[in-house]
């Protein structure tokens, strides 16, 4: 099983590619066949399948093959580890900015309207 840091790394690597982000956006509207995902893209079906595989390995997408049709869908809450990671880094900065705001508000000659 992947540790938490490895999982986050895989998700960020998967999302670093604009094509994969576009696939995620499309799948946000609901499940789709790989051929439908490939239609608006200027690349081969094989290249789209490779992108889907990267998304699957990152745990963002799951697919099912029925006959010759492979249908993909987003994994619910797959971005949870990323949200947690970002929140953990955002909170200290927000508290620092709040403290800075308080210091600036106390300075004489600063009007805050």
N, C-alpha and C positions, 0 to 999 in steps of 0.2 A: 504494500500500500504506500502511496506517495505521502511524504510528510507535507505539512501545511505550506512551507516555503516553496517546495517543488511545485505544488499545485498552483500557487499564485504565479510562479514563473511561467508555467505552461499557459495559463490563461492570458497573461500579458503578452507572451510571444504570439499566441494565436490572434489576439486582438490588434497586434502591431501592424498587421497587413490590411490595407484598405479594402481589398476584395473580400477578405473574411469578415470585416466589419459590415460590409454591404450585405453579405449572406445572412449575418445575424439580424440586421435590420429587416430584411425580407422575411425571415422566419418569425420575426416578432408579430407578423400578421397572421401566422398560422402555419401548419405543416405544409411542405411542398416537396414535389418530386425533384430530384437532382436535375433532370432535364429542364424543368421550369425555372430552377435557380440559375441555370446556365444561359437561358435564353437572352436576357439583357446584357450579358457579359461578352466581352470581345476576347474569348478564349475557348479552347477546346473543352469538350465534356470531360475528358480525362483530367485536365487541369483543375476543373471545378471539383471533381471527385477527390483530388489530392487536398484541396482546401477544406473540403468537408471532413476528410480524415483528420486533419490537424485540429479542427474544431471538436471532433469527437474525442481525440486523445486528450484535449484540454478539459473535457467534461462539459462543454458548452452545448453540444448537439448530440442527439441520438438519431440513429436511422434504422429503418427496417426495410428489408427487401422482400417484395412479394412478386414472384415471377421475375420479370425483367425490370420492374420499377422499384427504385430505391427512394423512399420517402424520408425526409428529415424533419425534425422538430427540435425546438429549443428545450433544454433541460431546465425545469423550473428551479429557481433559486441558485442557478449555477454561478452567478456573479456574486453570491454572498461572501465568499472569501475576499474578493477584491473590495467590496463595500466595507467590510470589517477592517481591512488593511488601510484603506484610505481614511476611514473614520478615526483610527488610532493615531494617524499622523496629523489629521486636521485639528483634533481637539487641543493639543498643546499650542498650535499656532493661533487658534481662536482665542485662547486664554491670554496669550502674549499680546495679541492685538487689542483685546479688551483692556488689559492693563495699560497699554500705551494710550488708548483713548482716554482712560481716566487721568493719566498724567497730563496729557495735553489739555483736557478740560479744566484742570486745576491751575494751569499756567495763566498768569496775569496777561491781559492784553489779547487773549484769544476769544473771539466772538463765535459762538456756536448758535446758529439760527436755523 
